Amino acid sequence: MEKINERKFSLASHGSSVLAGFRELYQTELLSDVCLVAEKREFRSHKTLLAACCPYFRSMFSIDLREKEETTVEMHGTTARGLSAILDFLYSGDLTLNDENKEDVLATACYLQVDAVIDMCCSYLRENIHMNNCIGIWNLACALNLHELKDFAENHVTNNLIEASQSDDFLELSCDQLIVLLSNDWVKATDRELCEMSDKWVARDPKRSEYLDEISSILNIDSIPAEDNFGIPATRPLGGEHVARRHDSAETARESTICRASREVVLAVGGRLMYNERPAVQRTCVSFCDVRSPDGDKPWYEMTQIPIRRRNYCAAVLDDEIYVVGGREWDKEARGYDRWSAAAFCYNLRTAKWREVSSLSTKRSCFSMDAIEGNLFAVGGDEDHEDTSILSSVERFDPIQNLWWPCSEIPDGRRCQASCVYNNRLYVSGGWIKRTEAAFSLTLNVNMSCIPTMSATVYCYDPLTDMWSERSAMHVARFSHAMEVYSGRIFAIGGYTSLSRTHNEPLDVVECYSPERDQWSFIEPLRVPAGLCSAVVVEGYMTVLGGDQSTFSGEMNYVSKVQVYDESAREWTVSNTLRYPGPVPAYKMMVPGSFIEPFRTEKRLADQVGPIGGASRTF
């Protein structure tokens, strides 16, 4: 029997060619067999393609419905703009979204059950959410029953409720929606701010006065002294007699002790400990201190443990999440921190769970990282032990897309620098930088261009333009220092100056920078010199915590003091002594009182929780 030769051919472009053919027929209105009508606008289409691409149309044209045999179908429940965009997508695979059509397209996609377009619209809305539109997106998600988008938008609203309450969308909320926001434990607002925005909502419509009792019970007015009244005039809806009625029972006011509104805590992420005056292991503990705690000694509470033991990483706070990124991981075989890492982890305070997020594009340690407008920016650092490994690369993390994107490189690569954010711009100062000039030392027989040099230079990065600009340099070159914004100025605090490759001198020098004048000036020095110290603004005061006074490589001399700067008195004072001295990065975070309360009811964890320090964001 003769063998038949057989071979299968496949044309990869066939599918796109067929779709392109249908697209041409649609544009020229040839061979159409159905006319879809939305808001009196006609769209001549092809039942076969519509049924193949969309479950809604497949049911319409295949089941014994009235529309099955009709050549004209009224598309009630859709807009012409939304239907036009959906049909363009079905015939081409392309979708264009903008501020003008996003709601129409999403509503039409939900009506027609086009899941791909729904996903695209939700991604677009998540990527473009901001304070002025977050309530509108939340309303849209609620109306269309899109649970993931609803939860995302609601989190954004609660994290930015003060700003969002200034929009017209806030005043148009229903009472049920307002109650949802006021009842959310994670709303970022004080009791006074919640009361003021609720009063504004009630005053919008006289009929809303019927909700006063329900709203005031959510606001926890019972726990606020009647004479304070949040500062709201008696003529306002939530003022005067209404508050007085809520305070008829003094006992009720005394019993209501838990404040649901946000409170300020200082967060310590990792760091190093000393026991018996000797350096001990790297801390993996994440702890916090309630700066308004009624307990006189302001106890620290352990919140969680960093998943992987590491050092020289960076941490940052973004909304209700703590990010730990990069650094050097512990190598069991080498018994040291010899493995540079690009791994990134995120701890969600609401779920009390860690998750691994996308890794950095480049392994790095001794870098800086800050949060700007919902994104993280990682700058510089090093990628191995060699002096030539100093990095100039910059990466931006988008938590919505879970991706790191490259940004413009900082002009001078650097490590052990400090950074902070002012007016949504990133300021980076000091550190060790690569030498830009070629030099050769006959005495040492080394290429001097390979040896890093200590820097006083300052650069500013604008995320909107993706451009760096050089600013006036500090008066004193330094590394492993702290930077923080206070009273409209940028402070550079402490750090080290290098006297030789093995000898560092801790600094007490403090400089402040005026971004408007592009000018640095000295202020009063620290009472206790410190490198790797941490700076946060707490209760209106610049507070510097912990640090290290080591002078020689390998030596450890940890700082145990908390230093507070009083701007009006122009002086530093030592306000407290840390139980466990040393460098740990510290951050300020807003959490609800209900988050703090369970920790207060448990045994204080002071023997497990160390100091905080290391505001250079690396330690």
C-alpha positions in Angstrom: 0.0 0.0 0.0 1.4 3.3 -1.1 2.2 5.7 1.8 0.5 9.0 1.7 2.8 12.0 2.4 1.1 14.3 4.8 2.1 17.7 6.2 0.2 20.2 8.1 0.7 24.0 7.4 -0.3 26.8 9.7 -0.4 30.5 8.9 0.3 32.5 12.1 -1.2 35.7 10.6 -4.5 34.1 9.5 -6.4 35.1 12.6 -5.3 38.7 12.4 -6.0 38.8 8.7 -9.6 37.6 9.3 -10.1 40.2 12.0 -8.7 42.9 9.7 -11.1 41.8 7.0 -14.1 42.1 9.4 -12.8 45.5 10.5 -12.8 46.7 6.9 -16.3 45.4 6.4 -17.4 47.2 9.6 -15.9 50.5 8.6 -17.4 50.4 5.1 -20.7 48.9 6.3 -20.5 46.1 3.8 -22.4 42.7 4.3 -23.8 43.8 7.7 -26.8 41.8 8.9 -27.7 43.7 12.1 -28.0 47.4 13.1 -27.4 48.2 16.7 -28.9 51.4 17.9 -27.9 53.3 21.0 -29.1 56.8 21.8 -30.4 57.1 18.2 -26.9 56.3 16.8 -26.7 53.3 14.4 -23.9 50.8 14.3 -24.1 48.4 11.3 -22.4 45.1 12.4 -22.1 41.4 11.7 -23.9 38.9 13.9 -21.3 36.2 13.4 -18.4 38.3 14.7 -20.5 39.7 17.6 -21.6 36.2 18.6 -18.0 34.8 18.4 -16.6 37.6 20.6 -19.3 38.4 23.1 -21.4 36.0 25.2 -24.2 38.6 25.4 -24.6 38.7 21.6 -24.1 34.9 21.3 -27.2 34.5 23.5 -29.1 37.2 21.7 -28.6 35.7 18.3 -28.7 32.0 19.0 -31.5 31.6 21.5 -35.1 32.0 20.4 -35.3 35.7 21.5 -37.1 38.4 19.6 -33.8 40.0 18.5 -32.7 36.7 16.8 -34.6 37.4 13.6 -34.5 41.2 13.7 -32.2 43.3 11.7 -32.4 46.4 14.0 -31.8 46.0 17.7 -32.3 48.8 20.3 -29.4 48.6 22.8 -31.2 49.9 25.9 -28.8 50.3 28.9 -25.8 51.4 26.8 -24.6 54.7 25.6 -23.5 55.5 22.1 -20.0 56.4 23.2 -19.7 53.2 25.2 -21.1 50.9 22.5 -18.9 52.5 19.9 -15.7 51.8 22.0 -16.8 48.2 22.6 -17.5 47.5 18.9 -14.2 49.0 18.0 -12.5 46.6 20.4 -14.4 43.5 19.1 -13.4 44.3 15.5 -9.8 45.3 16.2 -8.7 44.2 19.7 -7.8 47.8 20.4 -9.3 50.0 23.1 -8.7 53.7 23.9 -9.7 54.9 27.3 -9.6 58.5 28.6 -11.3 60.6 31.2 -14.2 61.4 28.9 -15.3 57.8 28.0 -14.0 55.6 30.9 -17.4 55.4 32.7 -19.4 54.8 29.6 -17.1 52.1 28.3 -17.0 50.3 31.7 -20.7 50.4 32.2 -21.3 49.1 28.6 -18.7 46.3 29.0 -20.4 45.2 32.2 -23.8 45.2 30.4 -22.5 43.2 27.5 -20.3 41.0 29.7 -17.1 41.7 27.8 -14.6 40.6 30.5 -11.5 41.7 28.7 -12.7 45.3 28.5 -13.9 45.2 32.1 -10.4 44.2 33.2 -8.8 46.9 31.0 -11.1 49.6 32.4 -10.5 48.5 36.0 -6.7 48.6 35.4 -7.1 52.1 33.9 -9.1 53.4 36.8 -6.7 51.9 39.4 -3.7 53.5 37.6 -5.3 56.9 37.4 -7.1 57.2 40.7 -6.4 60.3 42.7 -8.0 62.4 45.5 -10.4 64.2 43.2 -11.8 61.2 41.5 -11.5 58.3 44.1 -15.1 58.8 45.4 -16.5 58.8 41.9 -14.6 55.6 41.1 -15.9 54.1 44.3 -19.4 55.0 43.4 -19.0 53.5 39.9 -17.6 50.3 41.3 -20.5 50.0 43.8 -23.1 50.6 41.1 -21.6 48.0 38.7 -20.9 45.5 41.5 -17.2 45.3 40.8 -15.9 44.0 44.1 -12.1 44.2 43.6 -12.3 47.8 42.2 -14.7 48.8 44.9 -12.4 47.6 47.7 -9.4 49.3 46.0 -11.2 52.6 45.6 -12.6 52.4 49.1 -9.1 51.9 50.5 -7.9 54.9 48.5 -10.8 57.0 49.8 -10.2 56.1 53.5 -6.4 56.8 53.1 -7.1 60.2 51.6 -10.5 61.1 53.1 -9.5 64.6 54.2 -8.5 65.6 50.6 -11.4 63.6 49.0 -13.9 65.3 51.3 -13.2 68.6 49.5 -14.7 67.3 46.2 -18.3 67.7 45.2 -18.6 63.9 45.0 -18.2 63.7 48.8 -21.3 65.9 49.3 -23.3 63.7 47.0 -22.7 60.5 48.9 -25.7 58.7 50.3 -26.0 58.4 54.1 -25.2 54.7 53.8 -22.0 55.5 51.9 -21.0 58.1 54.5 -21.6 55.6 57.3 -19.4 53.1 55.5 -16.5 55.6 55.4 -17.0 56.9 58.9 -17.1 53.3 60.2 -13.9 52.2 58.5 -11.2 51.7 61.2 -8.5 52.6 58.7 -9.8 56.1 57.8 -6.9 58.5 57.8 -8.5 61.4 59.8 -8.8 62.6 63.3 -12.1 62.7 65.3 -12.2 66.5 64.8 -11.7 66.1 61.0 -14.3 63.4 60.7 -16.8 65.6 62.6 -16.1 68.6 60.5 -16.6 66.8 57.2 -19.7 65.1 58.4 -21.1 68.4 59.5 -20.5 69.7 56.0 -22.3 66.7 54.5 -25.4 67.2 56.7 -25.5 71.0 56.0 -25.7 70.2 52.2 -29.4 69.2 52.5 -31.7 70.1 55.4 -33.4 66.7 55.0 -30.2 65.0 56.1 -30.7 66.2 59.7 -32.7 63.0 60.3 -29.3 61.2 60.2 -27.7 63.3 62.9 -28.0 60.7 65.7 -26.7 57.9 63.6 -23.7 59.9 62.3 -22.8 61.2 65.7 -22.8 57.7 67.2 -20.3 56.7 64.6 -18.2 59.7 65.3 -17.7 58.7 68.9 -18.8 62.1 70.1 -19.5 60.7 73.6 -15.8 60.4 74.3 -15.1 64.1 73.6 -15.7 66.8 76.2 -18.9 68.7 75.5 -17.2 72.1 75.9 -14.7 71.2 73.2 -17.5 70.4 70.6 -14.7 69.9 68.0 -14.8 73.7 67.5 -18.0 73.5 65.5 -20.3 76.6 66.0 -23.6 75.9 67.8 -25.4 77.0 64.6 -24.0 74.1 62.7 -25.9 70.7 62.4 -23.5 68.9 64.6 -23.0 71.8 67.0 -24.9 73.2 70.0 -27.8 71.3 71.4 -27.1 68.1 69.4 -23.7 67.6 71.1 -25.2 68.5 74.4 -27.7 65.7 74.1 -24.9 63.3 73.4 -23.3 64.3 76.6 -26.3 63.9 78.9 -24.5 60.9 80.6 -21.1 61.8 82.0 -20.6 58.1 82.8 -21.0 57.2 79.1 -18.3 59.7 78.2 -15.9 58.1 80.7 -16.6 54.6 79.5 -15.9 55.4 75.8 -12.1 55.2 75.8 -11.2 53.7 72.4 -10.6 56.3 69.8 -11.4 54.9 66.3 -9.8 57.8 64.4 -6.2 57.7 63.2 -3.3 58.1 65.5 0.4 58.8 64.9 2.9 56.0 65.7 6.6 55.7 65.1 7.5 52.6 63.3 10.9 50.8 63.6 11.8 48.3 60.8 14.6 45.9 61.7 18.0 47.2 62.8 20.7 45.8 65.0 20.8 45.0 68.7 23.4 45.0 71.4 23.5 42.8 74.5 26.1 43.1 77.3 27.6 46.0 75.4 28.5 43.8 72.4 26.9 43.9 68.9 24.3 41.2 68.5 22.2 39.8 65.7 20.3 41.8 63.0 16.8 42.4 64.2 13.9 41.1 62.0 11.3 42.7 64.3 9.0 45.4 63.1 7.7 47.4 66.1 5.9 50.6 66.8 5.5 53.1 69.6 2.3 55.1 70.2 3.5 58.6 70.8 0.2 59.6 72.4 0.0 56.6 74.7 -1.3 57.3 78.1 1.5 55.1 79.4 4.2 57.3 80.7 7.1 55.3 79.3 5.8 55.0 75.8 6.2 51.2 75.4 7.2 49.6 72.1 5.1 46.7 70.7 6.2 44.0 68.3 4.0 44.0 65.2 5.6 41.3 63.0 8.9 39.8 61.8 10.6 40.5 58.5 10.4 37.2 56.5 14.1 37.0 55.6 17.1 37.9 57.7 19.0 40.7 56.0 20.8 44.0 56.4 21.5 47.2 54.4 18.0 47.0 52.9 15.6 49.8 52.6 12.1 50.1 54.0 9.3 52.5 53.2 5.7 53.1 54.3 3.0 53.4 51.6 -0.6 53.9 52.8 -1.2 50.9 55.1 1.7 48.8 53.9 5.3 48.4 54.9 7.8 47.5 52.2 11.2 45.9 52.8 13.4 45.9 49.7 16.9 44.7 48.6 19.9 44.6 50.9 22.2 41.7 51.7 20.8 38.3 52.9 22.4 36.0 55.4 24.6 33.3 53.9 24.6 30.3 56.1 27.6 28.8 54.5 29.7 32.0 54.7 28.1 32.9 58.1 27.7 36.5 57.0 25.7 38.9 54.9 27.4 38.2 51.5 24.4 37.7 49.2 23.2 40.8 47.5 19.4 40.7 47.1 16.8 42.2 44.8 13.9 40.6 46.7 11.0 42.8 48.0 8.4 42.1 50.6 5.3 43.9 51.7 3.4 43.8 55.0 -0.3 44.8 55.0 -1.4 46.1 58.4 -5.1 45.4 57.6 -4.5 41.7 56.9 -1.5 41.3 59.1 0.2 39.3 56.4 3.5 39.5 54.4 3.6 38.9 50.7 6.4 38.9 48.2 6.2 41.5 45.5 8.2 42.0 42.3 12.0 42.1 42.8 14.2 45.0 41.9 15.6 44.9 38.5 19.1 45.2 40.0 20.4 43.7 43.3 21.4 46.6 45.6 22.2 47.5 49.2 23.1 50.7 50.9 20.6 52.6 48.7 17.8 55.0 49.5 14.1 54.6 48.9 11.1 56.9 49.3 7.4 57.0 48.5 6.0 59.6 46.2 2.4 59.7 45.0 1.8 56.0 45.6 5.1 54.8 44.0 8.4 53.8 45.5 11.7 55.2 44.2 14.9 53.2 44.8 18.1 55.2 44.1 21.8 54.1 43.8 23.5 51.8 46.3 26.0 49.1 45.5 25.7 45.6 44.0 28.8 43.9 45.4 31.8 44.4 47.7 33.9 46.2 45.1 34.3 50.0 45.3 33.5 50.1 41.6 30.1 48.6 42.1 28.4 51.9 43.1 25.1 52.3 41.2 23.6 55.3 39.5 20.5 53.5 38.4 17.0 54.4 39.7 13.9 52.3 39.8 10.2 53.1 40.4 7.8 50.5 41.8 4.2 50.7 40.9 2.2 48.7 43.5 -0.9 48.5 41.3 1.0 46.8 38.4 3.5 45.1 40.8 6.3 46.2 38.5 9.6 48.1 38.8 10.2 50.6 36.0 13.6 52.2 35.1 13.9 55.9 35.7 16.6 58.5 34.7 19.9 57.7 36.4 21.1 60.0 39.1 24.1 61.9 37.6 26.6 60.7 40.2 26.2 57.1 41.3 26.3 56.8 45.1 25.7 54.7 48.1 25.1 55.4 51.8 23.3 58.6 50.8 20.2 60.1 52.5 17.0 61.2 50.9 13.6 62.7 51.6 10.5 64.0 49.8 9.4 67.6 49.6 6.6 68.9 47.5 6.4 65.5 45.6 10.1 65.8 44.6 12.9 63.6 45.7 16.0 65.1 47.3 19.2 63.0 47.6 22.3 64.2 49.4 25.8 63.0 50.3 27.0 59.5 50.4 29.9 57.9 48.7 30.2 58.6 44.9 32.3 57.4 42.1 35.2 59.6 41.2 34.6 61.2 37.9 38.2 62.1 37.1 40.9 59.6 36.1 43.7 59.6 38.6 46.6 57.2 39.5 48.6 57.1 42.7 52.2 56.1 42.1 52.6 55.8 45.9 49.8 53.3 46.4 50.0 51.9 42.9 46.2 52.0 42.5 43.9 53.6 40.1 42.3 56.4 42.3 39.3 56.7 40.0 38.2 53.3 41.3 38.1 54.6 44.9 34.9 56.3 45.9 34.9 59.7 47.5 32.7 61.2 50.2 30.2 63.8 48.8 28.3 66.9 49.8 26.3 67.1 46.5 22.6 67.3 46.4 20.2 66.3 43.5 16.5 66.8 43.1 14.3 64.4 41.1 11.0 65.4 39.6 8.8 62.2 38.9 6.6 64.2 36.5 9.5 65.0 34.1 11.7 62.1 35.0 14.6 64.6 35.3 17.4 65.2 37.8 18.7 68.7 38.7 21.6 69.6 40.8 21.1 71.8 43.8 23.4 73.7 46.1 25.7 71.3 47.9 25.8 70.9 51.7 28.6 72.7 53.6 29.8 69.4 55.1 30.4 66.2 53.1 28.9 63.2 54.9 27.4 59.7 54.6 24.9 57.5 56.5 23.2 60.6 57.7 19.5 61.5 58.1 17.2 63.7 56.0 13.8 64.9 57.0 11.4 67.7 56.1 10.4 70.1 59.0 8.7 73.5 58.9 9.1 73.8 55.1 12.8 73.1 55.1 15.0 70.0 54.6 17.3 69.0 57.4 20.5 67.0 57.0 21.4 65.5 60.4 24.5 63.8 61.7 26.2 61.0 59.7 29.8 60.3 59.4 32.8 62.0 57.9 35.7 59.8 56.7 39.2 60.6 58.0 40.7 57.5 56.3 39.5 54.3 54.7 39.4 52.7 58.2 38.5 55.7 60.4 35.1 57.4 60.4 34.1 60.3 62.7 30.4 60.6 63.8 29.0 64.1 63.2 26.9 66.4 65.3 26.6 68.9 62.4 23.0 69.8 61.4 22.2 71.8 58.2 18.9 73.0 56.9 18.0 73.7 53.3 15.5 76.1 51.8 14.2 74.7 48.5 12.9 78.1 47.5 16.3 79.8 48.0 18.4 76.8 47.1 20.5 77.6 50.2 22.0 75.6 53.1 22.6 77.0 56.5 23.8 75.6 59.8 21.6 75.3 62.9 22.4 74.1 66.4 24.4 70.9 66.5 23.2 67.6 68.0 23.9 67.1 71.7 25.1 63.6 70.8 27.0 63.0 67.5 25.6 60.1 65.6 25.8 58.3 62.3 23.1 56.0 61.1 20.6 58.0 63.2 17.0 58.3 62.3 14.8 61.4 62.1 11.0 61.8 62.2 8.7 64.7 63.0 6.7 63.6 66.0 3.9 65.8 67.5 5.4 68.8 65.7 9.0 68.3 66.9 12.0 67.1 64.9 13.1 63.9 66.7 16.4 62.1 66.2 16.7 58.6 67.5 19.6 56.3 68.2 22.4 55.8 65.8 26.1 54.8 66.0 29.3 56.5 67.2 31.7 54.0 65.9 35.0 55.5 64.6 37.0 52.5 63.4 35.8 49.7 61.0 34.3 46.8 62.9 33.8 48.8 66.1 30.3 49.3 67.5 29.4 52.2 69.8 25.7 52.5 69.7 23.8 55.7 70.7 21.0 55.3 73.3 19.6 58.9 73.3 16.5 60.5 71.8 17.2 64.1 70.7 14.4 66.6 70.1 14.8 69.9 68.4 12.6 72.8 69.5 12.5 75.3 66.7 11.2 78.2 68.7 13.9 77.8 71.3 16.5 76.9 68.7 17.9 74.1 70.8 18.3 70.3 71.0 17.3 68.5 74.2 17.8 64.8 75.2 14.3 63.6 76.1 14.7 59.9 76.7 17.0 56.9 76.7 16.4 54.0 74.4 16.2 50.6 76.2 18.4 49.0 73.4 20.6 51.6 71.6 21.6 51.3 68.0 20.7 52.1 64.4 17.3 51.2 63.0 15.3 53.0 60.4 12.2 54.9 61.8 9.1 56.1 60.0 5.9 57.8 61.0 2.6 56.1 60.2 -1.1 56.7 60.8 -3.1 53.8 62.3 -6.5 53.6 63.8 -6.9 53.5 67.6 -8.6 50.1 67.2 -5.3 48.8 65.7 -3.3 49.9 68.8 -5.7 48.8 71.5 -5.0 45.0 71.2 -1.3 45.6 71.8 -2.0 47.7 74.9 -4.0 44.8 76.4 -1.0 42.4 76.1 2.2 42.3 78.0 4.7 45.0 76.9 7.3 43.6 74.6 10.1 46.0 75.6 12.6 43.2 76.1 12.1 42.2 72.4 11.9 45.6 70.9 15.0 47.7 70.3 15.6 51.3 69.5 14.9 53.1 66.4 17.4 55.0 64.3 18.9 55.1 60.8 16.8 57.7 59.0 19.1 57.4 56.0 16.7 54.5 55.2 19.6 52.1 55.2 21.6 50.7 58.1 
